[in-house]
Amino acid sequence: MASVHFTYALRRFYPGLASIEIEADTVSEIVSQLDESYPGMSDYIVDERGALREHVNIFVNNTRIKDRQNLGDRVGKNEEVYIMQALSGG
């Protein structure tokens, strides 16, 4: 199972969520499973076409995913996945 971690920007909408274990083969599967367990979470991560939002980055271990359109990057067992949403404003 992959261990999925979230920054505060996402955790504030889902109190108590720091990390979760998910069985998945791709980043896309992780996002789908997150949305099943935490309805609406995918809206913060992907746009209406399923592509990664502009100000969101996902890392598998220490490598940023390459497929921002389809989220097809592979996720192996025991890997660390980090979902980070940038904060902007002024």
C-alpha positions as CSV (number, residue, x, y, z in Angstrom):
1,M,0.0,0.0,0.0
2,A,1.1,3.5,-0.7
3,S,1.2,6.0,2.1
4,V,-0.4,9.3,1.0
5,H,0.4,12.5,2.8
6,F,-1.3,15.9,2.6
7,T,-0.2,19.5,3.3
8,Y,-2.2,21.7,5.6
9,A,-3.9,23.4,2.6
10,L,-5.9,20.2,2.0
11,R,-6.1,18.9,5.6
12,R,-7.9,22.0,6.7
13,F,-11.0,20.8,4.7
14,Y,-10.7,17.3,6.1
15,P,-9.8,17.7,9.8
16,G,-7.7,14.9,11.3
17,L,-6.4,13.7,7.9
18,A,-2.6,13.7,7.9
19,S,-1.9,10.5,5.9
20,I,-3.8,7.5,4.6
21,E,-2.8,4.1,3.3
22,I,-4.2,3.3,-0.2
23,E,-3.8,0.3,-2.5
24,A,-3.4,1.7,-6.0
25,D,-1.3,1.2,-9.1
26,T,-1.5,4.8,-10.4
27,V,-1.8,8.3,-9.1
28,S,-5.2,8.5,-10.9
29,E,-6.4,5.5,-8.8
30,I,-5.3,7.2,-5.6
31,V,-7.2,10.4,-6.5
32,S,-10.3,8.3,-7.2
33,Q,-10.1,6.4,-4.0
34,L,-9.5,9.6,-2.0
35,D,-12.7,11.1,-3.5
36,E,-14.7,7.9,-2.5
37,S,-13.5,8.1,1.1
38,Y,-13.5,11.9,1.3
39,P,-16.2,13.2,-1.1
40,G,-15.2,16.4,-2.9
41,M,-11.4,16.0,-2.3
42,S,-10.7,15.4,-6.0
43,D,-12.1,18.9,-6.7
44,Y,-9.1,20.4,-4.9
45,I,-6.7,18.2,-6.7
46,V,-7.9,17.9,-10.3
47,D,-9.9,20.0,-12.7
48,E,-13.1,19.0,-14.6
49,R,-11.1,17.1,-17.2
50,G,-9.2,15.1,-14.5
51,A,-5.9,16.9,-15.1
52,L,-3.9,18.0,-12.1
53,R,-4.8,21.6,-11.1
54,E,-2.2,24.2,-11.8
55,H,-1.2,24.9,-8.2
56,V,-1.1,21.3,-7.1
57,N,1.9,19.0,-7.2
58,I,2.1,15.3,-6.5
59,F,5.3,13.6,-5.6
60,V,5.9,9.8,-5.6
61,N,8.7,9.5,-3.1
62,N,10.9,12.5,-4.0
63,T,10.0,12.7,-7.7
64,R,7.3,15.0,-9.1
65,I,4.8,13.1,-11.3
66,K,5.3,13.7,-15.0
67,D,1.7,12.9,-16.3
68,R,-0.3,16.0,-15.1
69,Q,-3.0,15.3,-17.7
70,N,-4.0,11.7,-17.0
71,L,-2.2,11.0,-13.7
72,G,-0.9,7.8,-15.1
73,D,2.3,7.7,-13.1
74,R,2.9,4.3,-11.5
75,V,2.8,3.9,-7.7
76,G,4.5,0.9,-6.2
77,K,3.9,-0.8,-2.9
78,N,5.3,0.9,0.1
79,E,5.9,4.2,-1.7
80,E,5.3,7.7,-0.2
81,V,2.9,9.9,-2.1
82,Y,2.8,13.6,-1.2
83,I,-0.1,15.8,-2.4
84,M,0.7,19.5,-2.1
85,Q,-1.5,22.4,-2.9
86,A,0.2,25.8,-3.2
87,L,-1.2,28.8,-1.4
88,S,-1.3,32.1,-3.2
89,G,-2.6,35.5,-2.6
90,G,-1.3,38.7,-1.4
